[in-house]
Amino acid sequence: MGQVTLISGRERRRQWSAEDRARILGAISAPGAVVAEIARREDICTSLVYKWRREARKAVKMVEFAPVVVEAAPPAPPGSAGEPGGIERSDTAGVITVEMSEVSVRIGAGASAALVTATLRALRR
């Protein structure tokens, strides 16, 4: 038989602290996480978890979007890095390069933290 929780007194609803909400929302945003499993483990209704997630997304007022340009990598010129006697190029200093399957995304060193975060979140989906 399952566990029964009896809440007596004036307030019958559980109060979730901001830390608990953040912990649960962090758990559901992990790759491969299943909301129903986490809600069951935390003994909370899945609809409440979805409500918290909607509220958290609305609380983020500023979202930056940037155009994405996907281009094929240029062929390496003779004598370049990777070939015997090649010279390592330093033009990629200060650039974040994320490669997934056939896609490569480069983010410049001057990009804001919010832009980098939004780009990586978009790639994760």
Wavefront OBJ file of the C-alpha trace (Angstrom):
o trace
v 0.000 0.000 0.000
v 1.230 3.511 -0.769
v 2.080 6.226 1.683
v -0.667 8.561 2.884
v 0.163 12.070 4.059
v -2.354 13.795 6.317
v -1.966 17.538 6.479
v -3.979 19.113 9.246
v -4.408 22.692 10.218
v -5.552 25.784 8.432
v -3.463 25.350 5.260
v -3.855 21.981 3.528
v -1.487 22.554 0.617
v 2.191 21.870 0.769
v 4.481 24.843 0.464
v 7.404 24.359 -1.897
v 10.476 26.484 -1.277
v 12.230 28.262 -4.124
v 15.180 25.888 -3.654
v 12.919 22.834 -4.020
v 11.320 24.273 -7.154
v 14.718 25.075 -8.656
v 16.002 21.585 -7.844
v 12.969 19.902 -9.450
v 13.074 22.178 -12.509
v 16.782 21.465 -12.856
v 16.092 17.739 -12.750
v 13.460 17.903 -15.507
v 15.718 19.922 -17.791
v 18.456 17.286 -17.735
v 18.884 15.430 -21.045
v 16.657 12.354 -21.160
v 14.676 13.367 -18.071
v 11.023 12.269 -17.875
v 8.773 14.721 -16.045
v 6.351 12.023 -14.858
v 9.155 9.986 -13.277
v 10.650 12.979 -11.491
v 7.223 14.128 -10.298
v 6.473 10.657 -8.962
v 9.831 10.514 -7.202
v 9.229 13.940 -5.611
v 5.586 13.079 -4.796
v 4.225 16.008 -6.784
v 1.607 16.331 -9.504
v 3.043 16.571 -13.019
v 0.747 19.469 -13.867
v 2.299 21.503 -11.057
v 5.779 20.832 -12.439
v 4.652 22.010 -15.881
v 3.090 25.108 -14.270
v 6.368 25.920 -12.507
v 8.242 25.495 -15.773
v 5.861 27.877 -17.589
v 6.224 30.431 -14.797
v 10.011 30.135 -14.879
v 10.065 30.694 -18.637
v 7.832 33.765 -18.289
v 10.139 35.129 -15.573
v 12.993 35.249 -18.080
v 12.214 38.580 -19.664
v 15.072 38.906 -22.120
v 15.795 36.249 -24.695
v 18.330 36.899 -27.410
v 18.039 35.368 -30.840
v 20.721 35.455 -33.460
v 20.669 34.370 -37.073
v 22.366 31.049 -37.652
v 24.487 30.522 -40.718
v 25.326 26.922 -41.550
v 28.098 26.541 -44.049
v 30.229 23.683 -45.233
v 33.768 23.681 -43.950
v 36.159 24.953 -46.607
v 38.651 22.416 -47.931
v 42.020 22.619 -46.214
v 44.681 24.254 -48.398
v 47.858 22.274 -49.068
v 50.381 22.603 -46.258
v 47.733 23.495 -43.684
v 47.306 21.982 -40.225
v 46.561 18.281 -40.303
v 48.925 17.639 -43.164
v 52.588 16.790 -42.727
v 54.554 20.018 -42.363
v 51.367 22.024 -41.919
v 51.102 25.198 -39.884
v 48.519 25.522 -37.098
v 46.241 28.504 -37.733
v 45.368 30.777 -34.811
v 42.313 32.481 -36.345
v 40.049 30.325 -34.176
v 41.328 31.864 -30.936
v 38.429 33.153 -28.861
v 35.831 31.165 -30.794
v 33.562 28.447 -29.429
v 32.920 25.746 -32.009
v 30.156 23.213 -31.384
v 30.012 20.314 -33.818
v 27.055 17.942 -33.919
v 26.554 15.430 -36.725
v 26.895 17.475 -39.905
v 26.400 20.872 -38.250
v 29.073 23.204 -36.919
v 28.224 26.369 -34.975
v 30.857 28.997 -34.123
v 30.265 31.622 -31.443
v 32.622 34.598 -31.252
v 34.473 35.622 -28.107
v 32.468 38.847 -27.871
v 29.114 37.039 -27.555
v 27.158 37.649 -24.377
v 26.634 34.861 -21.874
v 22.896 34.944 -22.576
v 23.500 34.425 -26.305
v 25.855 31.503 -25.689
v 23.350 29.930 -23.292
v 20.451 30.358 -25.721
v 22.500 28.866 -28.574
v 23.539 25.817 -26.576
v 19.979 25.264 -25.336
v 18.682 25.435 -28.916
v 21.236 22.847 -30.015
v 20.325 20.533 -27.134
v 16.737 20.215 -28.363
l 1 2 3 4 5 6 7 8 9 10 11 12 13 14 15 16 17 18 19 20 21 22 23 24 25 26 27 28 29 30 31 32 33 34 35 36 37 38 39 40 41 42 43 44 45 46 47 48 49 50 51 52 53 54 55 56 57 58 59 60 61 62 63 64 65 66 67 68 69 70 71 72 73 74 75 76 77 78 79 80 81 82 83 84 85 86 87 88 89 90 91 92 93 94 95 96 97 98 99 100 101 102 103 104 105 106 107 108 109 110 111 112 113 114 115 116 117 118 119 120 121 122 123 124 125
